[in-house]
Amino acid sequence: AFVVEYRTAPYKHPAEISDAMRAVRFVRHYADIYRINKNKIAVMGSSAGGHLIGSLSVHYDKKMYEPTDEIDKESCRPDASIFCYPVIDMGNYRHDGSRQNLLGNRPTFEETEFMSLQKQVTKDTPQAFLWHTANDNCVPIENSLMYAAALAKVNVPFELHVYPYGPHGLGLANDNPHVAQWQDALSNWLKLIEFKDGAVAYENID
């Protein structure tokens, strides 16, 4: 696994996605050195980090920065995406802090639409694993539901787990045995999609 440290506020979009794109390209470029399959690279993010990996999953084909070397010739499209209680929407179900940090105090309609990831899903969006708690009072469950629905509409495979109780930001959820089942579910999903020899790039918002 690779941990990605990326730019957050006071930096604005596209700083964050540029860093994520570069990270996936780096891993893919050096796949032989790390003894991993360059065609089995997943990205994983929690909360605002979920929005980052979602942005990468739907906007991987956009030019966010100027190429500088051979690494930037690699594709930055993830082969799978893993969402933990993600921020997805920038509209009615948004997390205000995330939108402000990404787009500033007065984002345009076009910016809001572009960064509402459920509206950007296509048939080429990577397959996904998502989990959320139904009573998350910080990032509404609708974020995961809308992204899953968007994937379903274009027949992109996904697995979605909704746990009834638990606050936002549970992480591994080891103090909540019921929610902690997501770890085994993810492991089984990775086996299902034959990612045993792949790589996962984790976001790090610390």
MIKETI-164445 format. One record per residue: residue in three letters; x, y, z of N, C-alpha, C in turn. Coordinates in steps of 0.1 Angstrom, whole numbers. Example, Ala and Ser with C-alpha at 12.3 -4.5 7.8 and 13.67 -1.06 7.14 Angstrom:
<nodes>
ALA; 132; -57; 78; 123; -45; 78; 132; -33; 78 .
SER; 128; -22; 71; 137; -11; 71; 129; 0; 79 .
</nodes>
This chain:
<nodes>
ALA; 8; -12; 0; 0; 0; 0; 9; 12; 0 .
PHE; 4; 23; -6; 11; 36; -7; 2; 46; 0 .
VAL; 8; 55; 8; 1; 66; 14; 4; 79; 7 .
VAL; -7; 86; 3; -5; 98; -5; -8; 110; 4 .
GLU; 2; 118; 5; 1; 131; 12; -2; 142; 2 .
TYR; -13; 148; 2; -17; 157; -8; -20; 171; -3 .
ARG; -20; 181; -12; -23; 195; -8; -38; 197; -4 .
THR; -40; 203; 7; -54; 207; 11; -54; 222; 13 .
ALA; -65; 228; 19; -65; 242; 22; -53; 247; 29 .
PRO; -47; 258; 25; -53; 269; 17; -52; 266; 2 .
TYR; -46; 255; -3; -46; 252; -17; -60; 249; -21 .
LYS; -64; 253; -34; -77; 250; -39; -76; 240; -51 .
HIS; -87; 235; -55; -88; 226; -67; -81; 234; -79 .
PRO; -72; 227; -87; -70; 213; -88; -58; 208; -81 .
ALA; -53; 214; -71; -41; 210; -64; -42; 196; -59 .
GLU; -54; 193; -53; -55; 180; -46; -56; 168; -56 .
ILE; -63; 170; -67; -64; 160; -77; -51; 158; -85 .
SER; -44; 169; -87; -31; 168; -93; -22; 159; -86 .
ASP; -22; 161; -72; -13; 152; -64; -17; 138; -65 .
ALA; -30; 135; -65; -35; 121; -66; -32; 115; -80 .
MET; -34; 123; -90; -30; 118; -104; -16; 114; -104 .
ARG; -7; 123; -99; 7; 120; -100; 11; 108; -91 .
ALA; 4; 106; -80; 6; 94; -72; 3; 81; -79 .
VAL; -8; 81; -86; -12; 68; -93; -2; 66; -105 .
ARG; 1; 77; -111; 11; 75; -122; 25; 70; -117 .
PHE; 29; 75; -106; 41; 71; -100; 41; 56; -97 .
VAL; 31; 52; -90; 29; 37; -87; 29; 29; -99 .
ARG; 22; 33; -109; 21; 26; -122; 34; 25; -129 .
HIS; 41; 36; -129; 54; 37; -136; 64; 28; -130 .
TYR; 64; 27; -117; 74; 19; -110; 68; 5; -105 .
ALA; 58; 1; -112; 51; -12; -108; 61; -24; -108 .
ASP; 69; -25; -117; 79; -36; -118; 88; -36; -106 .
ILE; 93; -24; -102; 102; -23; -90; 94; -28; -78 .
TYR; 82; -24; -76; 74; -28; -64; 68; -42; -66 .
ARG; 70; -48; -77; 64; -61; -80; 49; -62; -78 .
ILE; 43; -52; -84; 28; -52; -85; 23; -52; -99 .
ASN; 11; -55; -101; 4; -54; -114; 0; -40; -117 .
LYS; 5; -34; -127; 2; -20; -130; -12; -18; -134 .
ASN; -19; -29; -137; -33; -29; -142; -43; -32; -131 .
LYS; -38; -33; -118; -46; -36; -107; -42; -26; -95 .
ILE; -45; -13; -98; -42; -3; -88; -55; 3; -83 .
ALA; -58; 2; -70; -70; 8; -64; -66; 20; -56 .
VAL; -76; 29; -54; -74; 41; -46; -85; 40; -35 .
MET; -81; 45; -23; -90; 44; -12; -90; 58; -4 .
GLY; -102; 62; 0; -102; 75; 7; -114; 75; 16 .
SER; -113; 83; 27; -123; 84; 37; -128; 99; 38 .
SER; -141; 101; 39; -146; 114; 41; -142; 124; 29 .
ALA; -135; 135; 32; -130; 144; 22; -120; 136; 13 .
GLY; -113; 127; 18; -104; 118; 10; -112; 110; 1 .
GLY; -124; 106; 4; -133; 99; -5; -137; 108; -17 .
HIS; -138; 121; -15; -141; 130; -26; -129; 130; -35 .
LEU; -117; 130; -29; -105; 130; -37; -104; 118; -46 .
ILE; -106; 106; -41; -104; 94; -49; -116; 93; -59 .
GLY; -127; 99; -55; -139; 99; -64; -136; 109; -76 .
SER; -130; 120; -73; -126; 130; -83; -116; 123; -93 .
LEU; -107; 116; -88; -98; 109; -96; -105; 98; -105 .
SER; -115; 92; -99; -122; 81; -106; -131; 86; -118 .
VAL; -135; 99; -117; -144; 104; -127; -137; 114; -136 .
HIS; -126; 120; -131; -119; 131; -139; -105; 127; -143 .
TYR; -102; 114; -143; -88; 109; -146; -84; 113; -160 .
ASP; -93; 116; -169; -90; 119; -183; -89; 134; -185 .
LYS; -90; 142; -174; -88; 156; -176; -74; 160; -173 .
LYS; -70; 171; -179; -56; 177; -177; -57; 186; -166 .
MET; -50; 183; -155; -50; 191; -143; -37; 198; -140 .
TYR; -26; 193; -146; -13; 199; -145; -5; 196; -157 .
GLU; 6; 204; -159; 15; 202; -170; 24; 190; -168 .
PRO; 25; 181; -178; 34; 169; -176; 48; 174; -175 .
THR; 56; 167; -168; 70; 170; -165; 80; 160; -169 .
ASP; 76; 147; -170; 86; 136; -172; 79; 124; -177 .
GLU; 86; 113; -177; 81; 100; -182; 69; 95; -173 .
ILE; 70; 98; -161; 59; 93; -152; 46; 98; -156 .
ASP; 46; 111; -160; 33; 117; -164; 27; 112; -177 .
LYS; 34; 103; -184; 29; 96; -196; 20; 84; -192 .
GLU; 20; 80; -179; 12; 69; -175; -2; 73; -173 .
SER; -11; 64; -174; -25; 66; -171; -27; 68; -156 .
CYS; -36; 77; -152; -38; 79; -137; -52; 74; -134 .
ARG; -58; 66; -143; -71; 60; -140; -70; 49; -130 .
PRO; -76; 49; -119; -76; 38; -110; -84; 26; -116 .
ASP; -80; 14; -112; -87; 2; -116; -98; -2; -107 .
ALA; -98; 4; -95; -109; 2; -85; -108; 14; -75 .
SER; -120; 17; -69; -120; 27; -59; -127; 23; -47 .
ILE; -122; 27; -35; -127; 22; -22; -131; 35; -14 .
PHE; -144; 36; -12; -149; 48; -5; -154; 45; 9 .
CYS; -149; 52; 19; -153; 51; 33; -160; 64; 37 .
TYR; -173; 63; 39; -182; 75; 42; -177; 88; 35 .
PRO; -178; 87; 21; -172; 97; 13; -181; 110; 12 .
VAL; -174; 121; 10; -180; 133; 4; -181; 131; -11 .
ILE; -193; 132; -16; -195; 130; -31; -202; 143; -37 .
ASP; -212; 147; -30; -221; 158; -36; -216; 172; -31 .
MET; -217; 182; -40; -215; 196; -37; -227; 204; -37 .
GLY; -239; 197; -38; -252; 204; -38; -259; 202; -25 .
ASN; -271; 197; -26; -280; 196; -14; -275; 188; -3 .
TYR; -267; 178; -6; -262; 169; 5; -247; 171; 7 .
ARG; -242; 183; 5; -228; 186; 6; -223; 186; 20 .
HIS; -210; 186; 22; -204; 189; 35; -198; 203; 32 .
ASP; -203; 213; 40; -199; 227; 37; -184; 229; 38 .
GLY; -178; 224; 48; -164; 226; 49; -156; 220; 37 .
SER; -160; 209; 32; -153; 203; 21; -154; 212; 9 .
ARG; -166; 217; 6; -169; 225; -6; -161; 238; -5 .
GLN; -161; 244; 7; -154; 256; 9; -139; 255; 7 .
ASN; -133; 244; 13; -119; 241; 11; -115; 239; -3 .
LEU; -124; 232; -11; -121; 229; -24; -123; 241; -34 .
LEU; -134; 247; -32; -138; 257; -43; -140; 271; -38 .
GLY; -137; 274; -25; -139; 287; -20; -153; 290; -15 .
ASN; -155; 303; -11; -168; 307; -5; -179; 308; -15 .
ARG; -176; 311; -28; -186; 313; -38; -183; 306; -51 .
PRO; -185; 293; -50; -182; 285; -62; -193; 287; -73 .
THR; -189; 287; -85; -199; 288; -96; -207; 276; -98 .
PHE; -218; 277; -105; -226; 265; -108; -218; 255; -115 .
GLU; -210; 259; -125; -202; 249; -132; -192; 242; -123 .
GLU; -186; 249; -114; -177; 243; -105; -184; 233; -96 .
THR; -196; 237; -91; -203; 228; -82; -208; 215; -89 .
GLU; -212; 216; -102; -216; 205; -110; -204; 196; -113 .
PHE; -193; 202; -116; -181; 194; -120; -176; 186; -108 .
MET; -177; 191; -96; -172; 185; -84; -183; 177; -76 .
SER; -195; 176; -82; -206; 167; -77; -204; 154; -84 .
LEU; -197; 145; -78; -191; 134; -86; -202; 124; -91 .
GLN; -213; 123; -85; -224; 115; -90; -229; 119; -103 .
LYS; -226; 132; -107; -231; 137; -119; -220; 135; -130 .
GLN; -209; 130; -127; -198; 129; -136; -194; 114; -139 .
VAL; -202; 105; -133; -199; 91; -136; -203; 87; -150 .
THR; -194; 79; -156; -196; 73; -170; -194; 58; -169 .
LYS; -196; 52; -181; -194; 37; -182; -180; 33; -180 .
ASP; -171; 43; -181; -156; 40; -179; -151; 44; -165 .
THR; -160; 48; -156; -157; 50; -142; -153; 37; -136 .
PRO; -142; 36; -128; -138; 24; -121; -148; 17; -112 .
GLN; -148; 4; -111; -156; -3; -102; -153; 2; -88 .
ALA; -163; 0; -79; -162; 6; -66; -167; -2; -54 .
PHE; -161; 0; -43; -166; -5; -30; -169; 7; -21 .
LEU; -181; 7; -15; -185; 19; -7; -191; 14; 7 .
TRP; -187; 21; 17; -195; 19; 30; -197; 32; 37 .
HIS; -208; 32; 45; -213; 44; 51; -222; 40; 63 .
THR; -223; 49; 73; -233; 46; 83; -246; 55; 80 .
ALA; -257; 49; 83; -270; 55; 79; -272; 68; 87 .
ASN; -267; 69; 99; -270; 81; 107; -258; 90; 109 .
ASP; -249; 89; 99; -238; 99; 98; -243; 113; 98 .
ASN; -240; 121; 108; -246; 134; 109; -236; 145; 104 .
CYS; -225; 141; 97; -216; 150; 92; -216; 150; 77 .
VAL; -214; 138; 71; -216; 136; 56; -228; 127; 54 .
PRO; -239; 132; 49; -251; 124; 48; -249; 111; 39 .
ILE; -256; 101; 43; -256; 88; 36; -259; 90; 21 .
GLU; -267; 100; 18; -271; 102; 4; -258; 103; -5 .
ASN; -247; 107; 0; -235; 108; -8; -231; 95; -14 .
SER; -231; 85; -5; -227; 71; -10; -239; 66; -19 .
LEU; -251; 68; -15; -262; 63; -22; -263; 68; -37 .
MET; -260; 81; -38; -261; 88; -51; -250; 83; -60 .
TYR; -238; 81; -54; -227; 76; -63; -230; 62; -67 .
ALA; -235; 53; -58; -238; 39; -62; -249; 39; -72 .
ALA; -259; 48; -71; -270; 48; -81; -265; 53; -95 .
ALA; -255; 62; -95; -249; 66; -107; -242; 55; -114 .
LEU; -234; 47; -106; -227; 36; -111; -237; 25; -117 .
ALA; -248; 23; -110; -258; 13; -114; -264; 17; -127 .
LYS; -266; 30; -129; -273; 35; -141; -264; 32; -154 .
VAL; -251; 32; -152; -243; 29; -164; -236; 15; -164 .
ASN; -242; 7; -154; -237; -7; -154; -223; -9; -150 .
VAL; -218; 0; -141; -205; -2; -135; -206; -10; -122 .
PRO; -199; -21; -121; -200; -29; -108; -196; -22; -96 .
PHE; -204; -24; -85; -200; -18; -72; -205; -27; -61 .
GLU; -200; -25; -49; -205; -31; -37; -207; -20; -27 .
LEU; -219; -20; -21; -223; -9; -11; -227; -16; 2 .
HIS; -221; -11; 13; -225; -15; 27; -230; -3; 35 .
VAL; -242; -4; 40; -247; 7; 48; -250; 1; 62 .
TYR; -243; 6; 72; -245; 2; 86; -254; 11; 93 .
PRO; -263; 7; 101; -274; 15; 107; -269; 26; 116 .
TYR; -259; 23; 124; -255; 32; 135; -240; 34; 135 .
GLY; -236; 46; 138; -222; 49; 139; -219; 64; 135 .
PRO; -210; 71; 142; -207; 85; 139; -198; 85; 127 .
HIS; -196; 97; 122; -187; 100; 111; -172; 97; 115 .
GLY; -164; 93; 106; -150; 92; 109; -146; 80; 117 .
LEU; -152; 69; 115; -150; 57; 123; -137; 50; 119 .
GLY; -131; 52; 107; -119; 46; 103; -121; 31; 102 .
LEU; -112; 23; 108; -113; 9; 109; -125; 4; 117 .
ALA; -130; 13; 125; -142; 10; 134; -140; -2; 143 .
ASN; -128; -4; 148; -125; -15; 157; -133; -14; 170 .
ASP; -137; -2; 174; -145; 0; 186; -160; -3; 184 .
ASN; -163; -5; 171; -177; -8; 167; -177; -21; 159 .
PRO; -178; -32; 166; -177; -45; 159; -186; -47; 147 .
HIS; -198; -42; 148; -207; -44; 137; -202; -36; 124 .
VAL; -198; -24; 126; -193; -16; 115; -180; -21; 110 .
ALA; -172; -27; 119; -158; -32; 116; -159; -43; 106 .
GLN; -171; -49; 104; -172; -59; 94; -168; -54; 80 .
TRP; -168; -41; 78; -164; -36; 65; -150; -40; 61 .
GLN; -141; -43; 70; -128; -47; 67; -128; -60; 60 .
ASP; -135; -70; 66; -136; -83; 59; -143; -82; 46 .
ALA; -154; -74; 46; -161; -72; 33; -152; -67; 22 .
LEU; -144; -57; 25; -134; -52; 16; -124; -62; 11 .
SER; -119; -70; 21; -109; -80; 17; -116; -90; 8 .
ASN; -128; -94; 10; -135; -104; 2; -138; -98; -12 .
TRP; -141; -85; -12; -143; -79; -25; -131; -78; -34 .
LEU; -120; -75; -27; -107; -74; -35; -103; -88; -40 .
LYS; -106; -98; -33; -104; -112; -38; -114; -115; -50 .
LEU; -126; -110; -49; -136; -112; -59; -132; -106; -72 .
ILE; -126; -94; -72; -122; -87; -84; -107; -90; -87 .
GLU; -102; -100; -80; -88; -106; -83; -78; -95; -82 .
PHE; -77; -88; -71; -67; -78; -68; -57; -83; -59 .
LYS; -55; -96; -58; -45; -101; -48; -31; -96; -50 .
ASP; -27; -93; -63; -14; -89; -66; -14; -74; -70 .
GLY; -24; -67; -66; -25; -53; -70; -19; -44; -59 .
ALA; -23; -31; -60; -18; -21; -50; -30; -12; -46 .
VAL; -30; -7; -34; -39; 3; -29; -32; 15; -25 .
ALA; -36; 27; -30; -30; 39; -26; -40; 46; -17 .
TYR; -36; 48; -4; -45; 54; 6; -42; 69; 7 .
GLU; -53; 77; 8; -51; 91; 11; -47; 93; 25 .
ASN; -41; 104; 28; -37; 108; 41; -40; 123; 43 .
ILE; -49; 126; 52; -53; 140; 54; -47; 146; 66 .
ASP; -37; 139; 72; -31; 145; 84; -21; 156; 80 .
</nodes>
